[in-house]
């Protein structure tokens, strides 16, 4: 059977090998006339062409063997033995020569252009002789069969005519010679054998042959067009490689600039938060000392500006990480209870401050997703829910639906109008101001939901929203169901009553930034607290180790995360608790959002605040921690 070819190979048609002979004396001129001179006669191109010609020997041999077996079986009981033996022997000889030629070619590839041309001419000779063999079969076997056997013979012969189109049509003169040798004898025998009916049948076969030739001509034209397209493609590829070299250099410069931008955002996120944090603390301390309404309004404006800048840093950092491709999706099976515990740890004080109930349900469900990205999505959505809810509750729930888990954030807030829902995930888009939205709720860049959408798309997790103005909103993140549940951790204790005063409370501050430390001292003292502050974990540890009776158990620890010489606030907390007991509540403040401290917060029982911390948020967190301490 004829085989498919590498039709796009430049320099001529690739073809499957049809039986070749070891020698082909006297056929060189005819072969060259049929094929024509190669488009590329250099050694490499000619070598590749010859390799393709002989690359399908095994498959081609199998196809011819199937055809021969069909003919021998169909005419086994009717054809003369001598005919069957003669034709079968010829076929076997051609097959043996073909195998020997393939083995020889595999061991000894020609090393010169002349030798390659000789090998190609042998292939052409084998092709023509193979066609003659099947033409002989059509002429010799046809008279001995009944109608069904004759139809089978014609179909086998015609099958080779059609199947060889991809191989021979690009070399159109060779294809015409092949058709003449394989099909004309069979068509002539049909015309001579059956009288008037045979002539009519031969005419039908001639029409079929003409249509086959037209098909071959169209294929040859298509092949020529593809060959020209391939040559043009190669030229374009060469141009592309040159341009790629230039673009690679530009890309490297862009990557350097992008890394510089990322370093800038990282530095801005940490270093600029420190003075902003101190500014907010001093502003609040000033407001407590000056009772003029105008001054109080100025202080409130300062605090609002600090809060807006903190949101700006966080959102720009998240967008920068996503756009720079630094956010990698690392999927695993995990229990949603891990994320719900972190949400309670982070947002319960904020909800507590606004008088909202923060409820979390479905901790037992296991999903197959990236836990870090799911947590970041949930944090943004819960933050929005608390911001835009003035009364009622915020519910974070997980529910199973078939092979999926729906993580939903419900609120009883302002809601979103239908015409705005299609745009809320756009960057820098904020719902237009309404009377129901306070200035506090309108602040921000409009990046939070854009970040949520991008993170959901990174995980291929559908994110939808339903809302009713005046009644609330629900965001739904659809996650694949996980298969390996883990043991649930103990629940975090609920909130207790608010501590309304700090009078008589002892606060220990460990902060190595002088301005921040001074601002905290002034602010906490203004709230009525007693303050002991240290600039290092070593100084705090030394104070705690004294046997002086004046050293009493602190009510709360407020420590910075980054301290001296690589020491962290966690180290300071552990050393102070070693002296005063493990139940001493603690708050850790940090200016870095690049590293996650949530696991440390759970392991060492402290709450985390990201600088700059507005005084009212700090006061709400302090009240929450002291209330929880008093309940214990």
C-alpha distance (Angstrom), angle and dihedral (degrees) to the residues before:
residue distance angle dihedral
X1 . . .
X2 3.77 . .
X3 3.77 116.9 .
X4 3.80 136.5 -141.4
X5 3.79 118.9 -101.5
X6 3.74 142.8 -147.9
X7 3.78 91.1 -97.5
X8 3.78 96.0 -176.3
X9 3.80 96.8 57.6
X10 3.82 107.3 124.9
X11 3.76 120.4 -129.9
X12 3.79 100.2 41.4
X13 3.81 143.1 -26.5
X14 3.76 120.5 -51.7
X15 3.78 113.5 -139.5
X16 3.74 144.4 178.9
X17 3.74 116.4 -106.1
X18 3.79 116.7 -104.9
X19 3.80 115.3 -163.6
X20 3.78 111.6 -57.7
X21 3.77 131.6 -166.3
X22 3.78 129.8 -125.3
X23 3.78 90.9 -123.2
X24 3.77 133.2 20.1
X25 3.80 108.2 -174.7
X26 3.74 115.1 -177.9
X27 3.81 95.8 15.2
X28 3.80 101.2 89.9
X29 3.80 96.6 91.9
X30 3.80 93.2 45.9
X31 3.77 92.1 48.2
X32 3.80 92.9 50.9
X33 3.80 90.2 48.7
X34 3.80 91.8 52.3
X35 3.80 97.9 45.1
X36 3.75 102.7 33.5
X37 3.79 125.7 -148.6
X38 3.80 115.6 -45.6
X39 3.79 116.5 -101.1
X40 3.83 87.6 -131.9
X41 3.80 114.3 27.5
X42 3.75 97.4 177.5
X43 3.76 115.3 120.1
X44 3.80 99.8 -107.7
X45 3.79 96.6 51.1
X46 3.79 92.7 44.0
X47 3.80 91.2 46.8
X48 3.79 91.4 52.3
X49 3.81 90.8 49.0
X50 3.79 93.0 51.3
X51 3.79 90.8 46.3
X52 3.79 89.7 56.3
X53 3.80 92.0 47.1
X54 3.78 91.1 58.0
X55 3.79 98.1 33.9
X56 3.81 95.5 89.9
X57 3.81 98.7 49.7
X58 3.80 94.5 120.2
X59 3.79 95.2 48.9
X60 3.82 92.6 42.0
X61 3.80 91.2 50.5
X62 3.79 90.2 51.1
X63 3.82 90.9 51.8
X64 3.81 93.5 50.4
X65 3.78 90.8 45.3
X66 3.80 91.3 54.3
X67 3.80 90.7 50.1
X68 3.81 92.2 48.1
X69 3.79 92.7 48.4
X70 3.82 90.4 51.1
X71 3.81 91.9 52.3
X72 3.82 93.4 45.7
X73 3.82 92.5 48.6
X74 3.82 95.6 44.9
X75 3.82 93.4 49.3
X76 3.80 97.8 32.3
X77 3.80 94.9 109.4
X78 3.81 99.5 36.6
X79 3.82 110.2 35.1
X80 3.83 120.8 82.3
X81 3.76 115.3 -96.9
X82 3.78 92.1 -125.5
X83 3.81 91.1 55.4
X84 3.77 93.1 48.5
X85 3.79 91.8 47.3
X86 3.80 94.3 46.2
X87 3.77 94.8 47.3
X88 3.81 93.2 41.3
X89 3.81 91.8 48.5
X90 3.80 91.1 50.9
X91 3.76 90.3 49.2
X92 3.82 91.6 48.5
X93 3.80 91.3 48.7
X94 3.76 91.5 51.9
X95 3.79 90.2 49.5
X96 3.79 93.0 49.3
X97 3.80 91.8 48.7
X98 3.75 89.9 47.9
X99 3.82 92.5 52.5
X100 3.82 91.4 46.3
X101 3.77 90.6 49.8
X102 3.81 91.6 49.9
X103 3.82 91.2 49.4
X104 3.76 91.6 47.8
X105 3.78 91.6 48.7
X106 3.80 91.4 49.0
X107 3.83 91.0 53.4
X108 3.77 99.7 38.0
X109 3.77 117.3 28.9
X110 3.82 112.3 -169.7
X111 3.77 113.0 -103.0
X112 3.81 99.7 -161.6
X113 3.78 135.6 60.0
X114 3.81 91.1 -120.3
X115 3.79 92.2 53.7
X116 3.78 91.1 48.1
X117 3.80 91.1 51.5
X118 3.77 89.4 50.5
X119 3.79 90.5 51.8
X120 3.80 90.1 49.5
X121 3.79 91.3 50.1
X122 3.78 89.6 52.4
X123 3.80 88.3 54.6
X124 3.84 90.7 51.5
X125 3.81 91.1 49.1
X126 3.79 90.6 50.1
X127 3.79 89.8 50.0
X128 3.80 93.1 53.1
X129 3.80 93.6 44.3
X130 3.78 90.3 48.4
X131 3.80 89.3 53.8
X132 3.79 89.6 49.2
X133 3.81 89.8 51.9
X134 3.80 92.0 56.0
X135 3.82 90.4 43.4
X136 3.78 87.9 54.3
X137 3.80 89.7 50.9
X138 3.81 91.2 52.6
X139 3.83 92.8 48.6
X140 3.81 97.6 41.8
X141 3.81 104.4 38.5
X142 3.82 99.9 40.1
X143 3.84 98.2 78.7
X144 3.81 93.1 55.6
X145 3.79 99.7 55.5
X146 3.75 135.3 81.0
X147 3.80 121.4 -122.7
X148 3.81 94.7 -80.4
X149 3.81 93.8 47.1
X150 3.79 91.1 47.7
X151 3.81 91.4 51.3
X152 3.82 90.0 51.0
X153 3.81 90.3 51.3
X154 3.81 93.2 49.6
X155 3.80 91.2 47.1
X156 3.82 92.6 51.1
X157 3.79 91.8 49.9
X158 3.80 93.2 44.9
X159 3.81 90.4 47.6
X160 3.80 89.3 61.7
X161 3.82 89.4 49.6
X162 3.80 91.6 56.0
X163 3.78 98.3 36.0
X164 3.80 93.6 54.8
X165 3.81 93.0 58.8
X166 3.84 95.4 93.8
X167 3.82 89.1 48.2
X168 3.79 104.5 41.4
X169 3.81 107.7 18.6
X170 3.84 93.6 82.6
X171 3.84 85.1 60.0
X172 3.77 90.8 50.2
X173 3.80 99.9 179.7
X174 3.77 90.6 52.1
X175 3.80 88.5 49.0
X176 3.85 91.7 53.9
X177 3.79 90.7 49.8
X178 3.79 90.2 49.1
X179 3.83 91.7 51.5
X180 3.78 92.1 47.9
X181 3.79 92.7 52.2
X182 3.81 97.5 43.4
X183 3.83 103.2 35.2
X184 3.80 110.3 26.5
X185 3.86 94.9 64.9
X186 3.81 90.9 52.2
X187 3.81 92.1 46.0
X188 3.83 91.2 48.5
X189 3.80 91.7 49.5
X190 3.82 90.9 51.8
X191 3.83 90.5 51.2
X192 3.81 93.6 48.7
X193 3.78 98.0 40.5
X194 3.80 103.9 52.9
X195 3.82 105.2 37.5
X196 3.81 115.6 -141.7
X197 3.80 92.3 -6.7
X198 3.80 89.5 50.5
X199 3.79 91.4 52.4
X200 3.78 90.1 52.1
X201 3.81 90.2 48.0
X202 3.80 90.3 48.8
X203 3.81 90.0 52.0
X204 3.79 89.7 52.9
X205 3.82 89.3 49.1
X206 3.80 89.5 49.3
X207 3.80 90.5 52.9
X208 3.80 89.5 49.9
X209 3.82 89.3 49.1
X210 3.82 90.7 50.7
X211 3.80 90.7 50.7
X212 3.79 89.5 48.4
X213 3.82 90.0 51.4
X214 3.81 89.8 50.4
X215 3.78 89.4 50.2
X216 3.79 89.7 50.2
X217 3.81 90.7 48.5
X218 3.80 91.0 52.0
X219 3.78 90.4 47.2
X220 3.81 90.3 50.0
X221 3.80 91.0 50.9
X222 3.80 90.7 48.1
X223 3.78 90.4 47.6
X224 3.80 91.6 51.1
X225 3.79 89.9 50.2
X226 3.78 90.7 48.9
X227 3.79 90.8 48.3
X228 3.79 90.8 52.6
X229 3.77 89.3 46.0
X230 3.80 89.4 50.6
X231 3.78 91.4 51.8
X232 3.78 89.8 49.5
X233 3.78 89.6 46.7
X234 3.80 90.3 53.7
X235 3.79 89.7 51.9
X236 3.77 90.6 48.7
X237 3.80 90.2 47.2
X238 3.79 89.7 54.6
X239 3.80 89.0 50.4
X240 3.79 90.0 45.4
X241 3.79 91.7 52.5
X242 3.78 89.5 53.3
X243 3.79 91.8 47.8
X244 3.80 90.2 44.8
X245 3.77 89.3 58.5
X246 3.78 88.8 55.6
X247 3.82 92.6 43.9
X248 3.80 91.5 49.0
X249 3.76 89.7 56.2
X250 3.81 89.8 48.2
X251 3.80 90.6 46.9
X252 3.79 91.2 52.5
X253 3.80 89.5 51.9
X254 3.80 89.6 48.6
X255 3.80 90.8 49.7
X256 3.78 90.3 51.5
X257 3.81 89.6 50.1
X258 3.81 90.4 46.3
X259 3.81 91.8 51.3
X260 3.79 89.0 49.0
X261 3.81 89.5 50.8
X262 3.81 90.3 49.2
X263 3.80 91.4 49.8
X264 3.78 89.0 49.5
X265 3.80 92.6 52.1
X266 3.78 90.5 46.8
X267 3.79 91.9 50.6
X268 3.79 91.3 44.2
X269 3.77 90.6 49.1
X270 3.79 92.6 55.4
X271 3.79 109.7 23.3
X272 3.79 98.4 40.9
X273 3.78 92.4 47.0
X274 3.79 91.3 64.2
X275 3.82 97.9 64.1
X276 3.80 90.3 39.2
X277 3.79 89.2 53.2
X278 3.81 91.4 49.9
X279 3.81 91.1 46.2
X280 3.78 91.7 54.9
X281 3.80 91.8 49.3
X282 3.81 93.5 49.3
X283 3.79 91.3 46.0
X284 3.78 91.6 54.3
X285 3.81 91.5 46.5
X286 3.81 88.4 51.6
X287 3.80 91.4 51.2
X288 3.81 90.6 54.3
X289 3.80 91.6 53.6
X290 3.78 98.2 44.6
X291 3.78 117.2 57.5
X292 3.77 98.9 -173.5
X293 3.84 110.7 120.9
X294 3.79 92.8 -135.6
X295 3.81 91.9 55.3
X296 3.80 91.6 46.2
X297 3.79 89.5 52.7
X298 3.81 90.8 50.9
X299 3.80 90.8 50.5
X300 3.80 90.7 50.6
X301 3.80 89.6 51.5
X302 3.80 90.5 51.4
X303 3.79 91.1 51.0
X304 3.78 92.1 48.1
X305 3.82 90.0 50.8
X306 3.79 91.2 50.3
X307 3.79 90.6 50.4
X308 3.81 91.3 48.7
X309 3.81 91.1 51.0
X310 3.80 90.6 50.3
X311 3.79 90.0 53.6
X312 3.79 89.9 46.7
X313 3.80 92.4 54.0
X314 3.79 93.7 48.1
X315 3.80 95.8 47.0
X316 3.81 95.2 44.2
X317 3.79 90.4 48.7
X318 3.81 91.9 51.6
X319 3.82 92.9 47.6
X320 3.81 90.4 47.1
X321 3.80 91.9 52.3
X322 3.81 92.4 50.1
X323 3.81 95.4 44.9
X324 3.80 92.8 47.9
X325 3.80 91.2 53.7
X326 3.78 92.8 -118.8
X327 3.78 92.7 128.0
X328 3.80 107.1 91.5
X329 3.78 122.0 -170.7
X330 3.81 110.8 -128.7
X331 3.77 107.9 -178.4
X332 3.79 121.9 -158.0
X333 3.79 140.9 146.9
X334 3.80 112.3 -93.0
X335 3.76 139.9 157.1
X336 3.79 116.2 -107.7
X337 3.80 88.4 -138.1
X338 3.80 87.7 79.0
X339 3.82 90.7 60.4
X340 3.80 94.3 40.8
X341 3.80 90.7 54.7
X342 3.80 89.9 52.7
X343 3.79 91.3 48.8
X344 3.79 90.6 52.0
X345 3.79 90.1 47.8
X346 3.80 92.6 50.9
X347 3.81 105.1 35.0
X348 3.78 107.0 29.1
X349 3.83 92.5 85.8
X350 3.84 91.1 50.7
X351 3.79 92.3 49.1
X352 3.80 88.9 43.3
X353 3.81 89.9 55.0
X354 3.83 92.7 52.9
X355 3.79 93.6 44.5
X356 3.81 93.0 -112.7
X357 3.78 127.7 141.2
X358 3.80 112.9 -124.6
X359 3.80 108.4 -157.1
X360 3.81 126.1 -176.0
X361 3.80 123.9 -166.4
X362 3.80 136.6 174.0
X363 3.79 100.5 39.1
X364 3.81 90.7 151.1
X365 3.82 95.4 67.0
X366 3.82 119.0 105.3
X367 3.81 121.5 -149.8
X368 3.80 135.2 -173.4
X369 3.80 105.5 -130.2
X370 3.79 143.8 93.7
X371 3.82 105.3 -63.3
X372 3.81 93.8 -158.0
X373 3.81 94.1 52.9
X374 3.80 92.6 43.7
X375 3.80 88.8 51.9
X376 3.81 92.8 49.4
X377 3.81 90.8 50.0
X378 3.79 91.8 48.4
X379 3.81 92.1 47.4
X380 3.80 92.6 53.7
X381 3.79 92.8 46.7
X382 3.82 94.7 46.0
X383 3.82 90.3 47.2
X384 3.81 89.9 53.3
X385 3.79 91.7 45.4
X386 3.81 92.3 53.8
X387 3.80 92.4 44.1
X388 3.81 94.8 52.7
X389 3.81 97.2 39.0
X390 3.79 115.8 87.5
X391 3.78 98.8 172.5
X392 3.77 137.3 13.6
X393 3.79 124.7 26.4
X394 3.78 148.5 -51.6
X395 3.81 116.7 -131.9
X396 3.80 125.3 -163.2
X397 3.78 108.5 -168.5
X398 3.80 138.5 169.9
X399 3.79 121.2 -155.4
X400 3.78 130.6 177.2
X401 3.79 119.1 -124.4
X402 3.81 110.6 -179.8
X403 3.79 108.7 -65.4
X404 3.80 92.1 -9.2
X405 3.78 139.0 72.1
X406 3.79 121.0 -141.3
X407 3.80 112.1 -144.6
X408 3.80 105.0 -163.6
X409 3.80 134.0 -176.2
X410 3.81 111.8 -158.5
X411 3.79 126.5 -173.2
X412 3.79 137.0 175.8
X413 3.78 92.3 -140.3
X414 3.77 137.8 120.7
X415 3.80 98.0 -58.7
X416 3.80 128.7 -145.8
X417 3.79 125.5 -93.3
X418 3.79 116.2 -117.7
X419 3.81 94.0 -117.0
X420 3.82 90.4 55.8
X421 3.80 99.3 48.3
X422 3.81 94.8 80.6
X423 3.83 91.2 58.5
X424 3.78 104.6 39.2
X425 3.83 91.4 94.0
X426 3.81 93.2 55.5
X427 3.79 118.6 108.1
X428 3.81 115.5 -98.9
X429 3.79 91.6 3.7
X430 3.77 119.3 134.5
X431 3.76 127.6 179.8
X432 3.84 107.8 -100.8
X433 3.78 115.2 -96.7
X434 3.77 118.5 -87.9
X435 3.76 133.0 177.6
X436 3.80 89.2 -105.5
X437 3.81 92.4 59.5
X438 3.78 115.2 78.2
X439 3.82 123.3 -146.5
X440 3.80 87.9 -109.3
X441 3.80 89.8 58.3
X442 3.81 93.9 44.4
X443 3.79 95.4 59.2
X444 3.78 121.5 105.4
X445 3.79 139.1 65.5
X446 3.78 99.2 -89.5
X447 3.82 93.0 -112.7
X448 3.81 101.3 115.7
X449 3.80 98.4 85.0
X450 3.83 91.3 38.0
X451 3.80 87.7 58.2
X452 3.81 90.6 47.6
X453 3.81 91.6 51.4
X454 3.80 93.8 48.7
X455 3.79 93.3 48.7
X456 3.81 90.8 49.3
X457 3.81 90.4 50.7
X458 3.82 90.5 50.5
X459 3.82 87.7 59.8
X460 3.84 94.0 39.4
X461 3.81 86.3 -122.7
X462 3.84 113.5 148.6
X463 3.80 114.0 -124.6
X464 3.80 120.4 -162.3
X465 3.80 136.1 173.3
X466 3.80 133.6 -151.6
X467 3.76 121.9 -176.2
X468 3.78 142.9 167.3
X469 3.80 117.2 -160.5
X470 3.77 111.1 -114.0
X471 3.81 94.5 11.5
X472 3.79 106.6 62.7
X473 3.78 147.9 -97.0
X474 3.80 137.6 -97.5
X475 3.80 124.9 -158.9
X476 3.82 116.2 -162.5
X477 3.81 124.4 -158.8
X478 3.82 112.2 -169.5
X479 3.81 113.7 -147.5
X480 3.83 131.9 179.1
X481 3.78 115.4 -102.9
X482 3.81 113.9 -105.1
X483 3.79 124.6 -134.6
X484 3.79 105.9 -152.0
X485 3.80 112.5 63.6
X486 3.77 118.2 -164.1
X487 3.75 131.0 -147.5
X488 3.76 112.1 -83.8
X489 3.75 119.8 -115.7
X490 3.78 120.6 -128.3
X491 3.78 114.4 -83.0
X492 3.76 120.1 -102.0
X493 3.82 111.6 -110.2
X494 3.78 115.8 -102.4
X495 3.75 124.8 -110.9
X496 3.79 122.8 -83.1
X497 3.76 133.1 -155.2
X498 3.79 121.1 -50.5
X499 3.77 119.8 -96.6
X500 3.80 101.2 -134.9
X501 3.80 99.0 -172.7
X502 3.78 137.0 41.7
X503 3.79 94.9 -161.8
X504 3.75 109.3 139.1
X505 3.80 93.7 4.8
X506 3.82 116.2 134.6
X507 3.78 114.5 -137.6
X508 3.81 121.8 -169.5
X509 3.81 115.5 -155.9
X510 3.81 123.3 -164.6
X511 3.83 108.2 -176.3
X512 3.81 128.2 142.7
X513 3.82 95.7 -162.5
X514 3.85 105.4 89.6
X515 3.82 96.1 -152.7
X516 3.80 93.4 49.1
X517 3.79 92.3 44.6
X518 3.79 92.0 49.8
X519 3.80 91.8 46.6
X520 3.81 91.6 51.8
X521 3.79 91.6 49.0
X522 3.79 93.2 51.5
X523 3.81 93.5 44.2
X524 3.82 97.0 47.3
X525 3.78 92.5 44.7
X526 3.78 88.4 50.9
X527 3.82 87.7 56.1
X528 3.79 89.4 54.6
X529 3.78 99.5 -101.5
X530 3.78 127.9 136.8
X531 3.79 110.0 -122.4
X532 3.79 133.7 -155.9
X533 3.80 112.7 -179.6
X534 3.80 134.5 -172.2
X535 3.77 134.1 -174.4
X536 3.80 95.3 -145.3
X537 3.79 142.6 28.1
X538 3.82 88.9 -118.5
X539 3.81 91.9 58.0
X540 3.81 91.2 48.7
X541 3.79 91.0 48.4
X542 3.82 91.0 50.1
X543 3.81 90.8 51.0
X544 3.78 92.4 49.1
X545 3.79 91.5 49.6
X546 3.80 94.6 58.6
X547 3.77 119.3 108.7
X548 3.81 91.2 -144.7
X549 3.84 109.0 132.7
X550 3.81 87.8 -139.5
X551 3.80 89.0 70.8
X552 3.80 102.1 92.3
X553 3.76 131.8 178.5
X554 3.84 110.6 -81.8
X555 3.79 121.0 -126.5
X556 3.81 94.2 -144.0
X557 3.81 140.4 6.9
X558 3.80 119.6 -142.8
X559 3.81 110.3 -173.6
X560 3.78 137.6 167.7
X561 3.80 116.3 -123.1
X562 3.80 98.4 -135.1
X563 3.78 111.9 55.6
X564 3.76 136.3 158.8
X565 3.83 124.8 -39.2
X566 3.79 95.9 -3.6
X567 3.79 93.8 -51.1
X568 3.81 114.0 139.9
X569 3.76 134.5 -148.5
X570 3.81 88.1 -108.6
X571 3.81 88.6 64.1
X572 3.79 90.0 51.1
X573 3.81 91.6 49.7
X574 3.79 92.4 50.0
X575 3.79 93.3 50.0
X576 3.83 92.9 48.5
X577 3.79 93.0 46.0
X578 3.78 89.8 49.7
X579 3.80 85.9 63.7
X580 3.82 102.7 35.3
X581 3.81 103.3 27.1
X582 3.79 138.0 -87.8
X583 3.81 93.5 -90.2
X584 3.81 95.9 69.2
X585 3.83 104.5 119.9
X586 3.80 117.9 -125.4
X587 3.78 140.3 -166.2
X588 3.81 121.7 -161.3
X589 3.82 119.4 -158.1
X590 3.80 121.4 -163.4
X591 3.77 136.3 173.9
X592 3.81 94.2 -151.3
X593 3.78 123.9 90.9
X594 3.80 94.3 172.2
X595 3.77 95.8 83.1
X596 3.77 125.0 53.8
X597 3.78 115.5 -129.0
X598 3.79 97.2 174.2
X599 3.80 94.9 105.1
X600 3.79 90.1 51.0
X601 3.81 89.6 48.1
X602 3.80 91.0 54.8
X603 3.79 94.3 42.1
X604 3.84 94.5 49.4
X605 3.80 99.9 31.1
X606 3.79 103.0 -119.1
X607 3.80 135.5 126.8
X608 3.78 122.4 -122.1
X609 3.81 127.6 -135.4
X610 3.80 123.8 -172.6
X611 3.79 115.7 -139.2
X612 2.93 133.1 -87.1
X613 3.81 90.8 54.2
X614 3.77 116.5 -171.4
X615 3.82 112.5 -132.2
X616 3.80 92.9 -119.9
X617 3.82 90.5 53.5
X618 3.79 90.0 48.0
X619 3.80 90.8 49.1
X620 3.83 91.0 49.3
X621 3.80 91.0 50.2
X622 3.81 92.1 47.5
X623 3.80 90.8 49.3
X624 3.78 90.7 48.9
X625 3.81 93.9 49.1
X626 3.79 94.2 46.5
X627 3.81 91.6 46.8
X628 3.80 90.7 51.6
X629 3.83 89.4 47.6
X630 3.79 92.6 51.4
X631 3.82 91.4 50.8
X632 3.82 92.9 55.4
